[in-house]
Amino acid sequence: MKGDELSIKQHARGHYRSRITHHVSLGALLCALLAACAIPQVPSRTVYEDPVNYVRLEEDPGVLPEWPPGHHAHPAAIGAERLRAILSGLKIQEHRVALQRWVQGEAPLVPAFHDDEVALLAVQLAEALAQATYNERVTFYLSQPQTMARRVITSGGIYVHGTELHVVLGNWQIIYGIPTYGMIYDRRYPMRPTAAKGFNIFFQPSEAVIPVKSSWLDDLLANGKDEMVLDLSKIQVPPPAQAPVASPVS
């Protein structure tokens, strides 16, 4: 009788240990899955940041150390006044398909950035380009909080390759709903769109634009005109306005 009781107790202990091992294994598997699904951090260093905006330097995964022709021309000395002229020359046009254009006509061109955004970015982008290395690109993020749950964002990045300035606009005045849980994507990946773009980017004067080839599908989805390549040698900085000279009082 005592032998039977001892056997039952040993079996119960073994079953209990088996259940613990099973739960531990499930927990380890869950942790591994969560780690695998975690969004990877982009290596970066901050040049400027305030509560709603930032400018930072990110590693460009498309630049390979062993391939010098693909290296960016960084650090780059592009003054704030020149960048101010570039940012002011960028224009946005709502993308419309053929039927929309037939009914509504072409959408008007509007400035890509407000005056206060130009003033902020011109200085900070110049500083970031001066610090950038051959495998980094400059990214920026601008936001306007609307409520506790949403904000309007404009974000993208720039880099210099040879004598060309590449400007990528990932988001332009997109209303971003801040999730109640999970990852917040817009601040982490400024060059990636958070929604269907629906806009084309232009530059004035157009003589400075270097055409970028895109497929018919990109053109249809407005994905082919989110990057602007500019010839820096053709961008002139306007001279500073001179204050009028007061005529002498006779």
C-alpha positions as CSV (number, residue, x, y, z in Angstrom):
1,M,0.0,0.0,0.0
2,K,2.8,2.4,0.9
3,G,4.6,1.5,-2.3
4,D,1.5,2.5,-4.3
5,E,1.2,5.8,-2.5
6,L,4.9,6.6,-3.1
7,S,4.5,5.8,-6.8
8,I,1.4,8.1,-7.1
9,K,3.3,10.9,-5.4
10,Q,6.3,10.5,-7.7
11,H,4.1,10.5,-10.7
12,A,2.3,13.7,-9.5
13,R,5.7,15.4,-9.0
14,G,6.9,14.4,-12.4
15,H,3.6,15.7,-14.0
16,Y,4.0,19.0,-12.1
17,R,7.6,19.4,-13.3
18,S,6.5,18.6,-16.8
19,R,3.8,21.4,-16.6
20,I,6.4,23.9,-15.3
21,T,8.8,23.0,-18.1
22,H,6.0,23.3,-20.6
23,H,5.0,26.8,-19.4
24,V,8.7,27.9,-19.3
25,S,9.2,26.7,-22.9
26,L,6.1,28.6,-24.0
27,G,7.3,31.7,-22.3
28,A,10.7,31.5,-23.9
29,L,9.1,30.9,-27.3
30,L,6.8,33.9,-26.8
31,C,9.8,36.1,-25.9
32,A,11.7,34.9,-28.9
33,L,8.7,35.7,-31.2
34,L,8.3,39.2,-29.7
35,A,12.0,39.8,-30.2
36,A,11.8,38.7,-33.8
37,C,8.9,41.0,-34.4
38,A,10.4,44.0,-32.8
39,I,11.1,46.9,-35.1
40,P,14.9,47.3,-35.5
41,Q,16.4,50.6,-34.4
42,V,18.0,52.7,-37.1
43,P,21.5,53.7,-36.1
44,S,21.4,57.5,-35.9
45,R,22.8,60.5,-34.1
46,T,20.7,63.6,-33.3
47,V,21.8,67.1,-34.6
48,Y,18.7,69.0,-33.5
49,E,15.6,68.0,-31.5
50,D,12.7,69.8,-29.8
51,P,9.4,68.4,-28.5
52,V,7.9,68.1,-32.0
53,N,10.7,68.2,-34.6
54,Y,14.1,66.8,-35.2
55,V,17.0,66.6,-37.6
56,R,19.4,63.6,-37.3
57,L,22.0,61.6,-39.2
58,E,21.1,58.0,-40.1
59,E,23.2,55.2,-41.6
60,D,22.3,54.7,-45.2
61,P,21.9,50.9,-45.7
62,G,22.4,51.3,-49.4
63,V,26.0,52.6,-49.1
64,L,28.6,49.9,-49.0
65,P,32.1,50.6,-47.5
66,E,33.8,48.5,-50.2
67,W,32.2,50.4,-53.1
68,P,33.5,54.0,-53.1
69,P,31.5,55.1,-56.2
70,G,28.4,54.7,-54.0
71,H,29.7,56.8,-51.2
72,H,27.9,60.1,-50.5
73,A,29.9,63.4,-50.8
74,H,29.8,64.0,-47.1
75,P,30.6,66.1,-45.2
76,A,29.1,68.7,-47.5
77,A,29.4,72.5,-47.1
78,I,26.1,73.8,-48.2
79,G,25.3,77.1,-46.4
80,A,22.0,77.8,-44.7
81,E,21.1,80.6,-47.3
82,R,21.5,78.1,-50.1
83,L,19.4,75.5,-48.4
84,R,16.8,78.2,-47.7
85,A,16.6,78.8,-51.5
86,I,16.4,75.1,-52.1
87,L,13.7,74.5,-49.5
88,S,11.7,77.5,-50.7
89,G,11.9,76.2,-54.3
90,L,10.4,72.8,-53.5
91,K,6.7,72.6,-54.5
92,I,4.0,70.0,-53.9
93,Q,1.1,69.1,-56.2
94,E,-1.7,66.8,-55.3
95,H,-1.6,63.7,-57.5
96,R,-4.7,63.3,-59.6
97,V,-5.5,60.5,-62.0
98,A,-6.7,61.2,-65.6
99,L,-10.4,61.3,-64.7
100,Q,-9.8,63.7,-61.8
101,R,-7.7,65.9,-64.1
102,W,-10.5,65.9,-66.7
103,V,-13.1,67.0,-64.1
104,Q,-11.0,69.2,-61.8
105,G,-8.0,70.1,-63.9
106,E,-4.5,70.0,-62.6
107,A,-4.0,70.6,-58.9
108,P,-2.1,73.9,-58.0
109,L,1.5,73.9,-56.9
110,V,1.9,74.8,-53.2
111,P,5.1,75.3,-51.1
112,A,6.4,72.1,-49.6
113,F,7.4,73.9,-46.4
114,H,6.0,76.8,-44.4
115,D,8.2,79.8,-43.7
116,D,8.9,78.8,-40.1
117,E,9.8,75.3,-41.3
118,V,12.2,76.7,-43.9
119,A,13.9,78.8,-41.2
120,L,14.4,75.9,-38.9
121,L,15.5,73.3,-41.5
122,A,17.9,75.6,-43.4
123,V,20.1,76.0,-40.4
124,Q,19.9,72.5,-39.0
125,L,20.2,70.7,-42.3
126,A,23.3,72.8,-43.1
127,E,24.8,71.7,-39.8
128,A,23.9,68.1,-40.3
129,L,25.4,68.0,-43.8
130,A,28.6,69.4,-42.4
131,Q,28.8,66.6,-39.8
132,A,27.7,63.7,-42.1
133,T,30.0,60.9,-43.1
134,Y,30.1,59.1,-46.4
135,N,27.5,56.4,-45.3
136,E,25.0,58.7,-43.6
137,R,22.0,60.6,-44.8
138,V,20.3,63.6,-43.2
139,T,16.7,63.0,-42.1
140,F,14.1,65.4,-40.7
141,Y,10.8,65.2,-39.0
142,L,8.3,68.0,-38.5
143,S,5.0,67.6,-36.7
144,Q,2.1,69.7,-35.7
145,P,0.1,68.2,-32.8
146,Q,-3.7,68.3,-33.5
147,T,-5.0,66.3,-30.5
148,M,-3.6,63.9,-28.0
149,A,-4.2,61.1,-30.6
150,R,-3.1,62.6,-33.9
151,R,-0.7,65.0,-35.5
152,V,0.2,66.3,-39.0
153,I,3.6,65.2,-40.1
154,T,6.1,66.1,-42.8
155,S,9.3,64.1,-43.0
156,G,12.0,62.9,-45.3
157,G,15.7,63.1,-45.9
158,I,18.5,64.6,-48.0
159,Y,22.0,63.5,-49.1
160,V,24.7,64.8,-51.5
161,H,26.1,62.5,-54.2
162,G,28.8,64.1,-56.4
163,T,27.3,67.5,-57.3
164,E,23.8,66.4,-56.9
165,L,21.5,67.0,-53.9
166,H,18.9,64.3,-53.4
167,V,15.7,65.3,-51.6
168,V,13.3,62.5,-50.5
169,L,9.9,63.4,-49.1
170,G,8.5,60.4,-47.2
171,N,5.4,62.2,-45.8
172,W,3.9,65.6,-46.5
173,Q,1.2,67.0,-44.2
174,I,0.0,63.5,-43.5
175,I,-2.5,63.2,-40.6
176,Y,-1.0,60.4,-38.4
177,G,-3.1,58.7,-35.8
178,I,-1.0,57.9,-32.8
179,P,-1.7,54.2,-31.8
180,T,-2.9,53.5,-28.3
181,Y,-0.5,50.6,-28.1
182,G,2.4,49.1,-30.2
183,M,5.1,50.9,-32.1
184,I,4.9,54.6,-33.3
185,Y,6.4,54.4,-36.8
186,D,6.4,58.0,-38.0
187,R,9.2,59.3,-35.7
188,R,11.3,56.2,-36.1
189,Y,11.3,56.0,-39.9
190,P,11.1,59.6,-41.3
191,M,11.9,58.5,-44.9
192,R,9.1,55.9,-45.1
193,P,5.6,56.9,-46.0
194,T,3.0,56.2,-43.3
195,A,0.1,56.3,-45.8
196,A,-0.5,56.3,-49.6
197,K,1.4,59.4,-50.7
198,G,-0.9,61.1,-53.3
199,F,1.5,63.9,-54.1
200,N,4.2,64.8,-56.5
201,I,7.2,67.0,-55.8
202,F,8.6,69.7,-58.1
203,F,11.3,72.4,-57.9
204,Q,11.5,75.9,-59.3
205,P,13.5,76.9,-61.2
206,S,13.1,73.6,-63.1
207,E,16.4,74.0,-64.9
208,A,18.1,72.7,-61.8
209,V,16.2,69.4,-61.8
210,I,17.9,66.2,-62.9
211,P,15.2,63.8,-64.3
212,V,14.7,60.6,-62.4
213,K,13.4,57.5,-64.2
214,S,10.4,55.7,-62.8
215,S,8.0,53.0,-63.9
216,W,4.5,53.5,-65.1
217,L,3.2,51.9,-61.9
218,D,5.1,54.3,-59.8
219,D,3.7,57.2,-61.8
220,L,0.2,55.8,-61.4
221,L,0.6,55.5,-57.6
222,A,2.4,58.8,-57.2
223,N,5.5,57.0,-55.9
224,G,7.8,58.0,-58.7
225,K,7.9,61.7,-57.9
226,D,8.7,61.7,-54.2
227,E,12.5,62.2,-54.8
228,M,14.0,65.3,-56.3
229,V,17.5,65.3,-57.7
230,L,19.0,68.8,-58.0
231,D,22.1,70.0,-59.8
232,L,23.8,72.2,-57.1
233,S,25.8,74.1,-59.7
234,K,22.5,75.5,-61.1
235,I,21.0,76.8,-57.9
236,Q,21.8,80.4,-57.3
237,V,21.4,82.1,-53.9
238,P,19.5,85.3,-54.3
239,P,21.4,88.3,-53.0
240,P,20.2,89.7,-49.6
241,A,17.7,92.5,-49.9
242,Q,19.2,95.9,-49.2
243,A,17.5,98.4,-47.0
244,P,16.3,101.5,-48.9
245,V,18.6,104.5,-48.4
246,A,16.8,107.4,-46.9
247,S,17.1,110.6,-49.0
248,P,18.6,113.6,-47.2
249,V,16.2,116.1,-45.8
250,S,16.8,119.5,-47.2
